[in-house]
Amino acid sequence: MADEQTIDVRNIPPRDRHPRIFATFDSLQPGEALLLVNDHDPKPLFYQFQAERPGEVEWLPQEEGPERWVIRIRKAS
């Protein structure tokens, strides 16, 4: 997707990361995705999505550490 949004949270204060990711996700149309770049495994975020947006998220790892994680987070159609 050429217009896919990328959120690199490595330089965002930790308290602001999840709210920004969720706000961006909520602005997506079904079928659109955002690309998350992080410096650690974002598994807690995965569980938060499962709890708060059940059935709405496709979690598609693109790169898995050890220093950089890239996850495509797609809004289900």
N, C-alpha and C positions, 0 to 999 in steps of 0.2 A: 504494500500500500504506500504510494508515494507521499501522501499527506499524513502519514502516521506520526503521532506525537511521541517524542522521546522525553522521558523525565530521568535525568541523571541526578539521583539524590545524594551523591557522595559529598556535595558541598552545601547541602541544605541541612539546617539544624535538625537533629533527630525528632524533636517535638512537632516539627512542621511537616515531616515526610508523609506520614499516613494521611493526614487531612488533605494534602495536596494531591496525592495519588487518587484518593477516593473522589475528590472534586473533579479531577480530570476524567476518571472513569465514568462518573455520572453524566458528564457532558457528551460522552460518545453515543453515537447511534448504534443500534443493533448491527453486529457484523464488523464494526470498527474496532481498532485495537490501539493500545498505547505500548510503548517499549520502555521498560523500566531498567535502569542501569544502577547497580548497587555494589558496595564494597564487601558485602557479606550475604550469606544465604538468606533470602527474604521469606523463609518459611513461616514466621509469625504473621506476616502480611497475608500469605496464602490462607492461613487458618482464619484470619479476620475476615477476608473476603468470603470464605465458606460460611461463616456465621452470619455476616451482615448482608450478603447478596447471594443467598443460596440459589443455585441453578442459573445464575446470570453471568458467570465468569468461566472463561476457558483460560487455563494457566499453561503457557507453552514455553518451557525453558529453551533458550537459545544458546546460552553459555553458562556453565556452572563452575565458577571458581578456578583456582583458589583465591585469586585477588579481585576478580570481577565476575559479577553475575548479571546476566541479561535475560529478562523474562518478557515475553509478549503476553499481555493481558488483554484478552479479547472479550468484548461484550457479546454474549450469546444472542443469536438471532431469534 
